[in-house]
Amino acid sequence: MENPSYLYRFIVVGDSNCGKTCLVLRFSKGTFLGTHEPTIGVDFGGKVVKVQDKVVKIQIWDTAGQEAFKSITRSYYRGAIAGLLMYDITNRNSFNNISKWLDETKNFAKETIVLCLVGNKSDLEEKRQVSFEEAQNLARQNNLLFLETSAKTGDNVEDVFIKLAEGVNDLLDKKLLDPSEIQGVKINPSPFTEAKMEETYKSRKGGCC
């Protein structure tokens, strides 16, 4: 694929163990890890995709869900133009906590952030604790996009990121975003600069930033 003309920064938030890292890996690498260490601070993923008429690099900040890392993850909100609010469809508490993550996003992110409610682990239908309809209603009430996904099977994973990118495209097309002023969008991003920035953040993720 040709070099990206745009870079969009996404943030992924939600409780621990709802599959945030697995979803990012499935999208960015096409792989699934059944077990992995919890995220410490913030990890990164990325992929170049064609979204409508734009070639876009989606850079993803995968945040830790533990309370201990809140001060770190909060510093990433304002640099994101789109976000995934994730819960585990087999874990009622992770869904109940979406209101907390939504409030935090509203408090720390830009007003223009495009958000999607994501119910992960849809492959575990027999263990479901949160109905599709209940989550859909929550999304409608809060003007969020909504999809259920499975990081294990890949179901709807790419769709989540494409839908969010389309939402950003729409804001750009309507001139509701100025890429020169919005940190979460860059025109003609430098691969070297972005790679260096990721390495810098990775080296700092265990401490306050």
N, C-alpha and C positions, 0 to 999 in steps of 0.2 A: 504494500500500500504506500502511496505517496506520503511525503512528510506532512505532519499536521499543520494546519493554518491557525488552529486555536488550541489552547489548553484550558480545560475546565477542572477545577479542584472540587472533589466531593469529600464529604466526611461521613463516616458510618458510626452511629452511636446505638447503644442499647445495653441491656444487662449482660453480664458475663455468661458464657456458654449458650448464647442464642445462635451462634454460628457466624458471627461477623467475619472472622478471619477466613473461615472456610468459603464463605460467599465471595470474598475478594479474590481468593486464590482460584476459585472456579472460574470467575470472570477473566482474571488477568492471565492465568497460566493454563486454564482448562484442566486443572487437577483437583483432587479431593483428598484431604487428609482426615482420616477417621479420628485420630487423636493428635493433639499438639499442645504445646505449652501455652498458658494464658498470655495474652498480649500485655507487654509492659510498656506503659505510656502510649506510644503511637507507632504503628507499622505502616508500610507503604505498599501500594500496588498500582498498576497502571496498564493502560492498553490504548492503542490507536484504533479508532473505529470511524466509519463514515456514517454521519447522522444527517439525513436529508441531503442538503447540498454542501455540507461542511465536513472536512476531515479534521477530527478532533482527537487530541490525546486526553483521555480521562485519567487524571491522577487522583488516587484514592487514599485518604487518610483513615486508617483502621484504628479506632481508639479503644483503649482498655475500658471495660465496664465496671471495674472495681472502684469503690469510693476513694481508695488511697491515691488514685491517679487523677482525680477530678481536676486538681489545679493545673495539671499538665494538659489534659485534653481540652479544657476550656479555652486555652490559648489558641487552639486551632479553628474554633468556630468562625471567627471573622474572616479567615482566609478562604472559606469555602463558599461556593456559589450554589451547591446542591447538597442534599443530605439524605441518608437512609436512616429511618427510625425503625430499628429491628427488634422483633420479639420472636419467641419460640412458640409455635402453635400448640406444643405439648406442655407448656409451662405457663399457667395462668398468671403467676406473679410477674413474669417478664412482660406480659401484656398490660397488666395493671400499672406497671411502672412507665409505660409509654407517656402518660401525662406528665411525669417528672422530666423525661427526656425532651418532650416537646416544649415544656416551660423553659428548660435550660437553653434549648436552641433559640427560642424567641428572645431570651435575655442576652445571649452572647453572640449570635450570628447576625448577619446583615438582614434587613427587612426583605430584601429581594431574593433570599435563599429559596430554592425550589426543593420541596420535600416529598418523600414517598414513604408511606408506612409499609413495612415489609414483614410478612409473617413467614418465617423460615421453617424448614423441616416438614414441608408438605408431604414428603414421602412417608411420614409416620402417622398416617391418617387414623390408625387404630388407637393411637395414644392422644388424639386431639383433645385439648381442653378449651380452645378458643374457636368459636365458629367463624366461618368466612363472613357470614352476614353481620355478626357483631363488630368485627374489625372493619368491614366495609362502612358500616354506619359511623364508626369513630372517625374514619378518614373523611367521610362526607362532611361531618360536623366541623372538622378542622381544616377543610379545603386542602386535603392531602391526596396525592396519588396513592394507589394501593395495589399491591400484588402479593400473592403467596408464592414462595420459592422453595426449591430444594437444592442446597449446595451439593448434596450427594449425587442427585441425578442430573443436575443442571437445569431443571425445569424453571423457566421464567427468569433465570439469573441475568442473561444478557438483556432481556426486556426491561428489567428495572433500570439499568444504567442508560439504555437507549432512551427510555421515556423521560428520565430526568434530563438528559442532554437535549432532547427535543424541547423540553420546557425552557432550558437556557437559551436555545436557538430562538425560541419565540420572543423572549425578552430582548435579545439582541436585534432581531428583525423589527421589533416595535420601538427600538431605540430607548428602551427602558433601562438599559445598562450601558455604561461607558467603560469599555475595557481598559482605558488608560487610568481609571480611578478605582476599578473593582479588583481587588486582589485575587479573587477566585477565577478570573478570566484573563487570559493573555492572548494576544494576536502574534502569530509567527514566533512561537516560543523557541528558545535556543536549547537544543537537546543537552548540550554541555552544561549550561547554567542550571537547568532543571535537575539533571543527574547530580550535580554538585550540591544543590540545595537539599536533595533527598538524603545524601550522605551526611550532610551537616546535621539535619534533624535527627537522623538515626543515631548519630553519636551523642546526641543530647537527650534522647527520649527517656532515659532513666532518671533524669533530674528535671528541675524546674526550667521552663523555657518561656 
